[in-house]
């Protein structure tokens, strides 16, 4: 399916556009890093430690099938109140469930083959990705682009004209940072709201106390 948002009606297969773009950027960044990185010697103890982590699911006698875990994660992340029309309550509820899977399910993923080991490793990353996505959505208390908050159905340029970044800290937790966008991308910040934005999300103008005659959006900047 496509990554449809409140103001962007999209079609089946639209996701591939975003996957291709992100994969291209990630590949170029990885190549640039590899070209400039210095060779590092990895100790045999570190290799043994990482090997043990990778092979751990093969030694779990009673645990969870990674395919079952994948289905549970999909059930948590796919409802429209988490994926499209988000709120503080629904995002926190989903995050609690993802954290439970992170703490209770991931350590007990079970593999009967090396193919299953790959699935278990993928699930670890999928759980992390889901947690980061939910935390970023909770941090962005506004609506913008494909991110629609029913409790904040409007653009907040003063606080959120920025990127949300998440990074692992030394204690193993997650640091959330707001990185302002480039000044040349900000447009005329002195313009009134309806001049600055020409399409609107559900309840956006009503919440801001603005005339609602143009509240309906035709998608991609159009008006009904």
BELSULVEN-V317464 format. One record per pair of residues at least 4 apart in sequence whose ideal C-beta (glycine too) atoms are under 6 Angstrom apart, sorted by the first residue. I is the first residue (numbers start at 0). J is the second residue. If there is no record, write none. Layout:
# BELSULVEN-V317464
I/J, I/J
This chain:
# BELSULVEN-V317464
1/9, 1/10, 1/13, 1/14, 2/14, 2/145, 3/9, 4/145, 4/147, 5/147, 5/200, 5/201, 6/198, 6/200, 6/216, 7/218, 8/218, 9/13, 18/22, 32/36, 41/45, 41/46, 56/108, 56/109, 56/110, 56/116, 56/119, 57/110, 59/107, 59/109, 62/107, 62/108, 62/109, 63/67, 63/68, 63/104, 63/107, 63/108, 65/108, 65/118, 65/119, 65/122, 68/104, 68/122, 72/125, 73/77, 75/93, 75/96, 76/81, 76/129, 77/82, 79/83, 79/84, 80/84, 80/89, 81/89, 81/93, 84/147, 84/149, 85/89, 85/90, 85/136, 85/148, 86/149, 86/150, 87/150, 90/133, 90/136, 90/137, 93/133, 94/133, 97/129, 97/130, 99/103, 100/104, 100/126, 101/105, 101/126, 105/123, 105/126, 108/119, 110/115, 110/116, 110/119, 111/115, 131/165, 135/163, 138/163, 138/175, 139/146, 139/159, 139/163, 140/151, 141/151, 141/154, 141/155, 141/159, 142/147, 142/148, 142/152, 142/153, 142/200, 143/154, 147/200, 152/200, 152/202, 152/203, 152/206, 153/203, 153/206, 153/207, 155/159, 156/160, 160/180, 160/185, 161/177, 161/178, 161/179, 162/178, 164/176, 164/178, 165/173, 165/175, 166/174, 168/172, 168/174, 180/184, 190/194, 190/195, 197/220, 198/216, 198/220, 199/203, 199/204, 199/214, 199/216, 202/206, 204/209, 204/211, 204/214, 205/211, 213/222, 215/223, 217/221, 217/222, 217/223
